[in-house]
């Protein structure tokens, strides 16, 4: 067991009277690559918005190192959010700004760094995601995979403790998806970041995840949690097995080996 970094206790997510998930309990340990998975409409992206402080829970709490986000003072909440980086599904880059300007935006808004210092950090972050030399390119001038990596560079601008990804591999070809998976592993191993990933992509789930929750839309609850490879090998819940095998023969060796190719 590692050091708890995010603790979710008794969390119920709802829009007015419509409950999405109820009584959720799980822990993301420091250094985890934590996967949020489940079928369409189960609340994966809604959970992500709760974790980053965009939505107040209907019930329960989200705590960071024992500090409850919504019980904290506004200044404490701001400090917590400054330690988070978010990479959105589309990249969410400003199309009228160059990559350098996109990444410089949070640095200019939330630090007192000088323009030359910001420029140096921007170049470093782009180099970390394999985009050295692309500072003056606009989002429309680069591929979808490069846009996702640029979005990640912006998410890392303020050196966050936790990185959140919303469907990072969506729309990417297998090679680009694998490169992004390798980059996520590199960030965890070399920067010590805790990473939370919302995804339904099986190769990514098995390649990078060491902890996970499975959200079920029908019961509106977490029906499985743990290492995805262990869930594949041991979990007997039909919905979870069907998701992790996509209706295949359910053999753990077949999928786990395929994720490494």
HELIX and SHEET records of a PDB file:
HELIX    1   1 UNK A   44  UNK A   51  1                                   8    
HELIX    2   2 UNK A   69  UNK A   71  5                                   3    
HELIX    3   3 UNK A   74  UNK A   82  1                                   9    
HELIX    4   4 UNK A   99  UNK A  110  1                                  12    
HELIX    5   5 UNK A  115  UNK A  128  1                                  14    
HELIX    6   6 UNK A  139  UNK A  141  5                                   3    
HELIX    7   7 UNK A  144  UNK A  155  1                                  12    
HELIX    8   8 UNK A  174  UNK A  191  1                                  18    
HELIX    9   9 UNK A  202  UNK A  208  1                                   7    
HELIX   10  10 UNK A  228  UNK A  234  1                                   7    
HELIX   11  11 UNK A  238  UNK A  245  1                                   8    
HELIX   12  12 UNK A  252  UNK A  258  1                                   7    
SHEET    1   A 4 UNK A  18  UNK A  29  0                                        
SHEET    2   A 4 UNK A   4  UNK A  15 -1                                        
SHEET    3   A 4 UNK A  59  UNK A  64 -1                                        
SHEET    4   A 4 UNK A  67  UNK A  68 -1                                        
SHEET    1   B 6 UNK A  84  UNK A  87  0                                        
SHEET    2   B 6 UNK A 162  UNK A 166  1                                        
SHEET    3   B 6 UNK A 194  UNK A 198  1                                        
SHEET    4   B 6 UNK A  33  UNK A  38  1                                        
SHEET    5   B 6 UNK A 211  UNK A 216  1                                        
SHEET    6   B 6 UNK A 221  UNK A 225 -1                                        
END                                                                             
